Amino acid sequence: MYQRRNFMAALAAQSFLLATPAVARAKTVLELERQRTGEKFRCEFGRRGLKDKDLTSLNWILRDVSAGAVKSMDIELYEVLARIQAQFSGAPLMIKSGYRTQKTNSSIRGAARRSKHVEGRAVDFTIKGVKTYDLVKVAQANGAGGVGYYPRRGFIHVDTGQERYWRR
């Protein structure tokens, strides 16, 4: 009976580890730099996710700079970004665009009318010294829903919507 109990406990622990995202189990660093403003922010995800003050700062960095508007971004988006960043030795993500108001989104040539940016579920970024195509492959392998590849403009789009891919 004792062996069976140990086996069941080990099985339960293993199931928990497999079901828990890696970001929630170990400390993971997320470092962002806003290209347009030069603002930088670095925080850690721990066992309990993000602290409220870190979440507030992340939402501020990803605000609509043109409109001065802040939105609570999707937590899953931050987790995806942290997983991507970890694949590149923690080099900061250079943020081109995060949240957008509908007005800002409408003013951008080629922006989708139902953009995930407006929902607080998308980010456009690059990492200095990393080829955008390499970022695309890592984003696709690390849980991003939508992944857009913009090679001529030097960035990728990542969102937490349905899984899809495009190149422009």
C-alpha positions as CSV (number, residue, x, y, z in Angstrom):
1,M,0.0,0.0,0.0
2,Y,2.8,2.4,0.9
3,Q,4.4,2.0,-2.6
4,R,1.1,2.6,-4.3
5,R,0.6,5.8,-2.3
6,N,4.0,7.0,-3.3
7,F,3.4,6.2,-6.9
8,M,0.1,8.0,-6.9
9,A,1.7,11.1,-5.2
10,A,4.5,11.1,-7.8
11,L,2.0,10.8,-10.6
12,A,-0.1,13.7,-9.3
13,A,3.0,15.9,-8.9
14,Q,4.2,15.0,-12.4
15,S,0.7,15.8,-13.9
16,F,0.8,19.2,-12.1
17,L,4.2,20.0,-13.5
18,L,3.1,19.1,-17.0
19,A,0.0,21.1,-16.8
20,T,1.6,24.2,-15.3
21,P,3.2,26.7,-17.8
22,A,7.0,27.0,-17.5
23,V,6.7,30.7,-16.9
24,A,4.6,30.0,-13.7
25,R,7.1,27.4,-12.4
26,A,10.4,29.2,-12.6
27,K,11.4,32.8,-12.5
28,T,11.4,34.2,-16.0
29,V,12.6,37.7,-16.9
30,L,10.7,40.0,-19.3
31,E,12.5,43.1,-20.4
32,L,10.9,45.6,-22.8
33,E,12.2,48.8,-24.4
34,R,9.8,51.2,-26.2
35,Q,11.5,52.3,-29.4
36,R,9.6,55.5,-29.7
37,T,10.1,56.8,-26.2
38,G,13.2,55.0,-25.0
39,E,11.4,53.8,-21.9
40,K,12.6,50.5,-20.4
41,F,11.1,48.1,-18.0
42,R,12.3,44.8,-16.6
43,C,10.4,42.4,-14.3
44,E,10.3,38.8,-13.2
45,F,7.5,36.2,-13.4
46,G,7.6,34.0,-10.4
47,R,5.5,31.1,-9.1
48,R,2.6,33.5,-8.6
49,G,2.9,35.4,-11.9
50,L,3.4,39.1,-12.0
51,K,3.1,41.6,-9.2
52,D,0.4,44.3,-9.6
53,K,3.0,47.1,-9.8
54,D,4.9,45.2,-12.6
55,L,1.7,44.6,-14.5
56,T,0.8,48.3,-14.2
57,S,4.3,49.2,-15.6
58,L,4.1,46.7,-18.4
59,N,0.7,48.1,-19.4
60,W,2.2,51.6,-19.4
61,I,5.1,50.6,-21.6
62,L,2.6,49.0,-24.1
63,R,0.2,52.0,-24.1
64,D,-1.0,53.8,-27.1
65,V,1.7,56.5,-27.1
66,S,-0.1,58.7,-29.7
67,A,-3.3,58.8,-27.7
68,G,-1.8,58.6,-24.3
69,A,-4.2,55.7,-23.5
70,V,-3.4,52.7,-21.3
71,K,-5.2,49.3,-21.4
72,S,-4.8,46.2,-19.3
73,M,-3.1,43.8,-21.7
74,D,-3.7,40.1,-21.9
75,I,-1.5,38.3,-19.3
76,E,-1.0,35.4,-21.7
77,L,0.6,37.9,-24.1
78,Y,3.3,38.7,-21.4
79,E,3.9,35.0,-20.9
80,V,4.4,34.4,-24.6
81,L,6.8,37.4,-24.8
82,A,8.8,36.0,-21.9
83,R,9.1,32.6,-23.5
84,I,10.2,34.2,-26.8
85,Q,12.7,36.4,-25.0
86,A,14.2,33.5,-23.0
87,Q,15.2,31.9,-26.3
88,F,17.5,34.9,-27.1
89,S,19.4,35.1,-23.8
90,G,17.0,37.6,-22.4
91,A,17.9,40.4,-24.9
92,P,15.3,43.2,-24.5
93,L,12.3,43.2,-26.8
94,M,12.2,46.5,-28.8
95,I,8.5,47.4,-28.8
96,K,7.2,49.1,-31.9
97,S,3.5,48.9,-31.0
98,G,1.3,47.5,-28.2
99,Y,-2.2,48.7,-27.4
100,R,-3.9,51.0,-29.9
101,T,-7.1,52.9,-29.6
102,Q,-9.5,52.4,-32.4
103,K,-8.7,55.9,-33.7
104,T,-4.9,55.2,-33.7
105,N,-5.5,51.8,-35.4
106,S,-7.7,53.4,-38.1
107,S,-4.9,55.9,-38.9
108,I,-2.3,53.2,-39.6
109,R,-2.1,52.2,-43.2
110,G,-2.8,48.5,-43.7
111,A,-3.9,47.9,-40.1
112,A,-6.6,45.3,-39.6
113,R,-10.0,46.6,-38.7
114,R,-10.4,44.0,-36.0
115,S,-6.8,44.3,-34.8
116,K,-5.8,42.4,-31.7
117,H,-3.9,45.6,-30.7
118,V,-7.2,47.3,-30.0
119,E,-8.2,44.4,-27.7
120,G,-4.9,44.6,-25.8
121,R,-3.8,41.2,-27.2
122,A,-1.0,42.1,-29.6
123,V,2.6,43.5,-29.8
124,D,4.9,44.4,-32.7
125,F,8.5,44.1,-31.8
126,T,12.1,43.1,-32.7
127,I,15.2,42.1,-30.9
128,K,18.5,43.9,-31.8
129,G,20.8,41.6,-33.6
130,V,18.2,38.9,-34.3
131,K,16.8,38.2,-37.7
132,T,13.1,38.7,-37.9
133,Y,12.6,35.3,-39.5
134,D,14.3,33.7,-36.5
135,L,11.9,35.6,-34.2
136,V,8.9,34.3,-36.3
137,K,10.0,30.7,-35.9
138,V,10.5,31.0,-32.1
139,A,7.2,32.9,-31.7
140,Q,5.4,30.1,-33.5
141,A,7.1,27.4,-31.3
142,N,6.3,29.3,-28.1
143,G,2.5,29.6,-28.0
144,A,1.8,32.8,-30.0
145,G,-1.6,32.7,-31.7
146,G,-1.1,35.1,-34.6
147,V,2.4,35.7,-35.9
148,G,2.9,38.3,-38.6
149,Y,6.2,38.6,-40.4
150,Y,7.2,42.0,-41.7
151,P,10.8,41.5,-43.1
152,R,11.0,44.9,-45.0
153,R,10.0,46.8,-41.9
154,G,12.1,44.7,-39.5
155,F,9.6,43.5,-36.9
156,I,7.2,40.7,-36.1
157,H,3.6,40.8,-34.8
158,V,2.6,38.4,-32.0
159,D,-0.9,38.1,-30.5
160,T,-3.0,35.7,-28.4
161,G,-5.8,35.2,-30.9
162,Q,-6.3,32.1,-33.0
163,E,-3.3,30.4,-34.5
164,R,-2.4,32.0,-37.9
165,Y,0.5,33.3,-39.8
166,W,1.0,36.0,-42.5
167,R,3.8,37.9,-44.2
168,R,3.7,41.4,-45.5
